[in-house]
Amino acid sequence: MEKIAIAQTTSSGNWSENLRKAEQFIKRAKAEKAKMIVFPEYFMNYYPEETKLLREAKEAGCAK
């Protein structure tokens, strides 16, 4: 049976920092003999909920 690692983490909002975090998770997964590692959706791209809510508020005329 193949081992799959799951990186339970959040995005920092900074590409370089996210890459550093990803490298740490990958090294740990490799040490644990995992064949695959799964990261959260938008881990590298960073899509915070606050940004979505602010955009929606602006579209509705509720925010500047």
N, C-alpha and C positions, 0 to 999 in steps of 0.2 A: 504494500500500500504506500502511495506517495504522500509526503507531508506537504501541507500548504500552510504558509504563515500569513497571519492577518495583522497588518500594522494599524493598531488602534491609536490614531493620532489626529491632530487638527492642523490646518494650514496656518502658517505664521503671517501670511500675506506678503512674504518676501521670497522671491524665487530662489535666491542663493541659500537662504536659511532652510527652505523646504528641501532643496537638493541635499544639503548636509544631513538633515534629518532622515531623508530617504536612504542615503548611503549607510547610516548607522543601522537602520532597520534591515537593510539588505545584508549587511555583514552579520548581524545577529541571526537572521534567517538561514544564511549559509552555514554558520557555525552549528545550527540546530538541524542541518541536513534537509532543509525544506527545498522542494523542487520549484515552488512558485511562491510569490508574495503578492498580497492584495492590499492596495492602498485605498483610502476613502475617495469617493467621487469628488472632484474639484480640489484634491489635495495640492497639486502643483499650481493650479490656476487661481485658486482662492476666489470664492464667490460667497462673501458673507451675507447672511440674511438681512443685516442692517442696510446694506446697499440696495437690495431688492426692495425693501420696505420704503426706503427714501425715494427711490425712483418712482414707485407706485404712488407715493404721496405727492410728488411733484407733478406727475401726470394727472392726478385728480385735483390739482390746484391747492393742495393743503400745505405745501412746503415751498420754500424758495430755492 
